[in-house]
């Protein structure tokens, strides 16, 4: 076996032995950038927006409300929220519903959620 052939075979079997080869390879795009484009391509962009309400809930409503109320379902653009006490249910339904809906729409998009429904549970 010639030295040149030996070097070629070793490069094929050990592609990461050369540190320059590692640095020059293109890196994969992060999932945070890939998922939205894939969802958009599949026609599921609105569903992706809607799912953000679960992950961003405590940031949207604040820690006090998040302790007592959690989103449990989103159907037909209605967000169903489980509340742990009847007093909190009345407070949120009567005084905070419009503001919470506005915050949700500002955060994840105006068409993702159209109404809020509070329930004890």
C-alpha positions in Angstrom: 0.0 0.0 0.0 1.4 3.4 -1.0 1.6 6.2 1.6 -0.8 8.3 -0.3 -3.4 5.5 -0.5 -2.9 4.8 3.2 -3.5 8.5 4.1 -6.7 8.6 2.0 -8.1 5.4 3.6 -7.3 6.8 7.1 -9.0 10.1 6.3 -12.2 8.2 5.2 -12.2 6.1 8.3 -11.3 8.8 10.7 -13.0 12.0 9.4 -12.8 13.8 12.7 -9.1 13.2 13.3 -8.4 16.4 11.5 -9.5 19.4 13.7 -9.6 21.7 10.6 -12.1 19.3 9.0 -14.4 19.7 12.0 -14.2 23.5 12.0 -14.8 23.8 8.2 -18.0 21.7 8.1 -21.3 23.6 8.0 -23.3 23.4 11.2 -26.9 22.4 11.3 -29.5 25.1 12.0 -30.9 25.2 15.5 -34.3 23.7 16.0 -35.7 27.0 17.1 -35.3 28.2 13.6 -36.2 25.0 11.8 -39.5 24.2 13.6 -41.4 27.4 12.6 -40.4 27.0 8.9 -41.4 23.3 8.9 -44.7 24.1 10.6 -45.4 26.9 8.1 -44.6 24.5 5.2 -47.1 22.0 6.6 -49.8 24.6 7.1 -49.6 24.4 10.9 -48.3 27.9 11.6 -51.4 29.0 13.6 -51.2 25.8 15.7 -47.6 26.5 16.6 -48.6 30.1 17.7 -51.4 28.6 19.8 -49.1 26.2 21.5 -47.0 29.0 22.7 -49.7 30.1 25.2 -48.8 27.1 27.3 -45.1 27.7 27.4 -45.4 31.5 27.8 -48.3 31.5 30.3 -46.5 32.7 33.4 -44.8 35.5 31.4 -48.1 36.6 29.9 -50.2 36.7 33.0 -47.6 37.2 35.7 -46.6 34.9 38.6 -49.5 35.7 40.9 -52.2 34.7 38.4 -50.1 31.8 37.1 -50.1 30.3 40.6 -53.9 30.0 40.6 -54.8 29.6 36.9 -53.4 27.4 34.2 -54.4 26.9 30.5 -55.7 23.4 30.0 -57.1 23.3 26.5 -57.4 25.4 23.3 -60.3 24.5 21.0 -61.8 26.6 18.2 -59.7 29.6 19.4 -61.2 29.4 22.9 -58.6 29.0 25.7 -59.9 27.0 28.6 -58.3 28.0 31.9 -58.4 26.0 35.1 -58.6 28.1 38.2 -58.0 26.7 41.7 -60.5 28.6 43.7 -64.0 30.2 43.2 -62.7 33.6 44.3 -60.0 33.6 41.7 -62.5 32.4 39.1 -64.8 35.4 39.7 -61.8 37.8 39.9 -60.4 36.7 36.6 -63.7 36.4 34.8 -65.1 39.7 36.0 -62.1 42.0 36.2 -59.2 40.6 34.2 -60.6 38.7 31.3 -60.3 41.5 28.7 -56.8 42.4 29.8 -55.6 38.8 29.8 -57.0 38.2 26.3 -55.3 41.3 25.1 -52.0 40.3 26.6 -52.3 36.8 25.0 -53.1 38.2 21.6 -50.3 40.7 21.8 -47.8 37.9 22.7 -48.8 35.1 20.4 -50.9 36.8 17.7 -54.3 38.2 17.3 -55.9 35.2 15.6 -54.6 32.5 17.9 -57.1 33.0 20.8 -60.4 34.8 20.5 -62.0 34.1 23.9 -61.2 32.8 27.4 -63.3 30.3 29.4 -62.5 30.0 33.1 -63.4 26.8 35.0 -62.8 25.5 38.5 -60.6 22.5 38.4 
